[in-house]
Amino acid sequence: MLPARAVQDWLLETENPSVRYFTLKCLLGRDQTDGELQAARRAIMASPAVQVILDQQHPDGYWLKPAQYYTGKYRSTVWQLLILAELGADPADARIQKACDFILTQAQHRESGGFAEKGGRNGGNAGLVLPCLTGNMAWVLLRFGLAADPRVQAAVDWITTYQRFDDGIATAPQGWPYDRFEMCWGRHSCHMGVVKAMKALAEIAPQARAAAVAETLARAAEFMLVHHIHKRSHDLARKSKPGWLRFGFPLMYQTDALEILNLLLDLG
């Protein structure tokens, strides 16, 4: 087994500036004024992966085609934003800000705050709001420093209001937004919707979490623990999600055991 110092040195190698950045920030506790942390973020923005994504961005902030922000898998706006956020791209960059404003304008359902897979005449289509997409976009926007934006708060409120944690109830939930996508809600809540909701809310600093956020996080964590992460809660000898033991990146709307375990660890 490698000594801890050797592992730390490996994580701090400059070859992968995203890993270096998150090691400095999350493992070593450096704050945003730290020179090494700032240099690592500059290196992220200059890295080939980030550069090739930003080079393909339209001046109006989107990728591929505006209306295909979600359905253009996996080269359109939603997916590029997810990758940029996972890599630790700089939220102060004007191109990142432009992309965030685009997705808020085009994909968010105005009345509820949820995010829809297709837009309508005035933002996201109410009948096409998805829990995993809402969680993912809320996480992206929070990670990019937009917690104070009322539209992002509306997305957080959507999660705390509508996200469910059903584990094989007798009758599927009725009414909006539950009656459109049985695969998302039904009698058993979609695991991916739960995980992405948990991921978004966990991005909020503990001291800034409202009571509804803390309660929703607790319910999401319990849902995953009851399932032993990837098993069937009513028969733990069976794996409900065996694919979650095959790790990869980027996860997009999917998840895996590592992402879930990291979230649970972050939540204590």
C-alpha positions in Angstrom: 0.0 0.0 0.0 1.3 3.4 -0.9 1.9 5.8 2.0 -0.6 8.7 2.2 2.1 11.2 1.2 2.7 9.4 -2.1 -1.0 9.3 -2.9 -1.3 13.0 -2.2 1.7 13.8 -4.4 0.1 11.7 -7.2 -3.2 13.6 -6.9 -1.3 16.9 -7.0 0.5 16.2 -10.2 0.0 18.9 -12.8 -0.9 16.5 -15.6 -4.6 16.6 -14.5 -5.4 20.2 -13.3 -9.0 19.3 -12.3 -7.8 16.5 -10.0 -5.1 18.9 -8.6 -7.6 21.6 -8.1 -10.1 19.5 -6.2 -7.3 17.9 -4.1 -6.1 21.3 -3.0 -9.7 22.5 -2.3 -11.5 19.5 -0.9 -8.7 17.4 0.7 -6.2 20.1 1.7 -8.8 22.8 2.5 -7.2 25.6 0.5 -9.5 28.6 0.1 -10.1 30.7 -3.0 -7.3 33.1 -2.2 -4.7 30.4 -2.3 -2.2 31.0 -5.1 -1.8 27.3 -5.9 -5.5 26.8 -6.1 -5.9 29.8 -8.4 -3.1 28.5 -10.6 -4.8 25.1 -10.8 -8.1 26.7 -11.9 -6.3 28.7 -14.6 -4.7 25.4 -15.8 -8.2 23.8 -15.9 -9.4 26.6 -18.2 -6.3 26.1 -20.5 -6.6 22.3 -20.5 -7.5 20.5 -23.8 -10.8 19.1 -22.6 -12.1 22.5 -21.5 -10.7 24.3 -24.5 -12.3 22.0 -27.0 -15.7 22.4 -25.3 -15.5 26.2 -25.1 -14.2 26.4 -28.7 -17.4 24.8 -29.9 -19.8 27.0 -28.0 -22.0 29.4 -29.9 -21.6 33.1 -29.1 -25.2 33.1 -27.7 -24.1 30.5 -25.0 -25.4 27.2 -26.3 -23.9 24.1 -28.0 -25.2 22.2 -31.0 -28.7 23.8 -31.6 -30.6 26.0 -29.2 -33.8 23.8 -29.1 -31.7 20.6 -28.6 -30.2 21.8 -25.3 -31.1 18.4 -23.7 -32.1 16.1 -26.5 -28.8 16.5 -28.4 -27.0 13.9 -26.4 -24.3 14.3 -25.5 -22.9 17.3 -27.3 -25.5 19.9 -26.5 -25.8 22.5 -23.8 -26.9 20.5 -20.8 -24.2 17.9 -21.2 -21.4 20.4 -21.9 -22.3 22.4 -18.8 -22.3 19.2 -16.7 -18.8 18.3 -17.9 -17.4 21.8 -17.4 -18.8 21.8 -13.8 -17.4 18.4 -13.1 -14.0 19.5 -14.4 -14.0 22.6 -12.1 -14.2 25.3 -14.9 -14.1 28.9 -13.7 -17.6 30.3 -13.1 -16.2 33.8 -13.5 -15.5 33.1 -17.2 -17.9 35.0 -19.4 -18.6 32.0 -21.6 -19.6 29.9 -18.5 -21.9 32.8 -17.4 -23.4 33.0 -20.9 -24.2 29.2 -20.9 -25.8 29.4 -17.5 -28.0 32.3 -18.5 -29.0 30.4 -21.7 -30.0 27.2 -19.8 -32.0 29.2 -17.3 -33.8 31.1 -20.0 -34.5 28.2 -22.3 -35.0 25.2 -20.1 -36.4 26.3 -16.8 -40.2 26.1 -16.3 -41.0 29.6 -15.1 -43.9 28.9 -12.7 -42.3 25.9 -10.9 -38.5 26.3 -11.2 -38.1 22.8 -12.6 -36.1 22.1 -15.8 -37.7 20.5 -18.8 -36.2 18.4 -21.6 -37.8 20.7 -24.2 -38.6 24.4 -24.2 -41.9 26.1 -24.8 -42.9 29.6 -25.7 -41.8 30.9 -22.4 -39.0 28.7 -21.0 -39.2 25.0 -20.3 -42.3 23.0 -21.2 -44.3 22.3 -18.0 -45.2 18.8 -19.2 -41.6 17.8 -19.8 -40.0 18.7 -16.4 -37.6 15.9 -15.4 -36.3 15.3 -11.8 -32.8 14.2 -12.8 -32.4 17.1 -15.2 -33.6 19.6 -12.5 -31.2 18.1 -10.0 -28.3 18.2 -12.5 -29.0 21.8 -13.6 -29.5 23.0 -10.0 -26.1 21.4 -9.1 -24.4 23.0 -12.1 -25.8 26.4 -11.3 -24.9 26.1 -7.6 -21.4 24.9 -8.4 -21.0 27.9 -10.8 -21.8 30.3 -7.9 -25.3 31.2 -8.7 -27.0 30.3 -5.4 -28.2 33.9 -4.9 -30.0 33.9 -8.3 -33.8 33.7 -7.5 -34.2 31.3 -10.5 -31.7 28.9 -8.9 -33.5 29.1 -5.6 -36.7 28.3 -7.5 -34.9 25.1 -8.8 -34.0 24.2 -5.2 -37.5 24.8 -4.1 -38.8 22.5 -6.9 -36.6 19.7 -5.6 -37.8 20.2 -2.0 -41.4 20.5 -3.0 -41.8 17.8 -5.7 -39.0 15.2 -5.3 -40.4 11.9 -4.0 -38.8 8.9 -2.3 -41.4 6.2 -2.9 -40.2 2.6 -2.4 -42.9 0.5 -4.0 -46.1 2.3 -2.8 -49.5 0.8 -3.7 -50.6 3.6 -6.0 -48.4 5.9 -8.2 -48.5 9.6 -7.3 -51.1 11.6 -9.2 -51.2 15.1 -10.7 -48.4 17.4 -12.0 -45.5 16.7 -12.4 -46.0 13.0 -11.6 -48.5 11.9 -14.2 -46.3 12.4 -17.3 -43.2 10.1 -16.8 -44.0 6.8 -15.0 -40.3 5.9 -15.3 -39.4 8.9 -13.2 -42.1 8.6 -10.6 -44.4 5.6 -10.7 -44.7 3.5 -7.6 -41.0 3.5 -7.0 -39.1 6.8 -7.4 -36.3 6.7 -10.0 -32.9 6.3 -8.3 -31.3 8.7 -10.7 -33.8 11.5 -9.8 -33.1 10.9 -6.1 -29.3 10.9 -6.5 -29.2 14.1 -8.7 -31.5 15.9 -6.2 -29.2 14.9 -3.4 -26.2 16.0 -5.4 -27.7 19.4 -6.0 -28.8 20.1 -2.4 -25.5 18.8 -1.0 -23.8 21.5 -3.0 -25.4 24.1 -0.6 -23.2 24.9 2.3 -24.5 23.3 5.5 -24.9 26.6 7.2 -27.0 27.9 4.3 -29.4 25.0 4.1 -33.0 25.8 4.9 -35.0 23.3 6.9 -36.7 22.0 3.7 -33.3 21.4 2.2 -32.0 19.5 5.2 -35.1 17.4 5.4 -35.0 16.5 1.7 -31.3 15.6 2.0 -32.0 13.3 4.9 -34.8 11.6 3.0 -32.6 11.1 -0.1 -29.8 9.7 2.0 -32.1 7.3 3.8 -33.6 6.2 0.4 -30.1 5.2 -0.8 -29.1 3.6 2.4 -32.3 1.5 2.6 -31.3 0.2 -0.9 -27.7 -0.5 0.2 -26.8 1.9 -2.6 -27.4 -0.4 -5.6 -29.6 -3.2 -4.3 -33.4 -3.9 -4.0 -34.7 -2.7 -0.7 -37.2 -5.6 -0.5 -34.6 -8.2 -1.4 -31.1 -7.2 -0.6 -29.7 -10.4 -2.2 -30.6 -8.9 -5.6 -28.8 -6.0 -7.3 -31.2 -3.4 -8.6 -28.5 -1.5 -10.4 -25.5 -3.8 -11.1 -24.2 -1.2 -13.6 -23.4 1.1 -10.8 -20.4 -1.0 -10.0 -18.9 -0.1 -13.4 -17.3 3.2 -12.8 -16.8 5.9 -15.5 -16.8 9.6 -16.4 -18.8 11.6 -17.2 -22.0 10.2 -15.6 -24.4 12.7 -17.2 -27.9 11.6 -15.9 -26.6 8.3 -14.8 -24.9 7.6 -11.5 -22.7 4.9 -9.8 -21.8 3.7 -6.4 -18.8 6.0 -6.1 -20.8 9.1 -6.7 -23.4 8.0 -4.2 -20.9 7.0 -1.6 -19.1 10.3 -2.0 -22.4 12.2 -1.5 -23.2 10.2 1.6 -19.7 10.8 3.0 -20.0 14.6 2.3 -23.3 14.6 4.2 -21.7 12.9 7.2 
